[in-house]
């Protein structure tokens, strides 16, 4: 249709609600934000979240920001507030074996589609962090640094980060020795040392370049756990 979507004019204002408010004023709401956690890890799942916030800013969410800029305590405090006040939210978990099967970028795109599709309130517009997501059935816009530029993306980033961090802490008890509770599966020196000593677990991404040499050393499978059990999570989440 010619002239659709309508031209959006962003007014100058402070805070993270400017972009969402502009889209809503243009008749494109509700607006969902989508973000992920764990893309750069060599172990553990990829977790993607989508979130639709109320049109008007809420004081309880005044501290919303990019999850990476918040302390763990601040993220944990905001998590239940977001889940309580959001109009809709959805968390999708993509396990390590699926990442190996389809690749991290495809897993990320597919996870974002699943998260949006699972929202109880269908959005009229979707904001994604950083890159375009084809296949979303409504207009969408990639926002560079979106988790620090739009409240709905910031909320999604917190949902994804807290969910994944909790899962990695749980995995630390099921897969002792790797230190998952500390590094959360990222490629820290401590993690690489443990990986070299123990070999990869069922939660390591076998397609990752730094995991393959340890798998070939003959130590692979020294510690294993059922993948479904290890990636289990509560709340409103899907795989």
Order of alpha helices (4+ residues) and beta strands (2+ residues): alpha-beta-beta-alpha-beta-alpha-alpha-beta-beta-alpha-alpha-alpha-alpha-alpha-beta
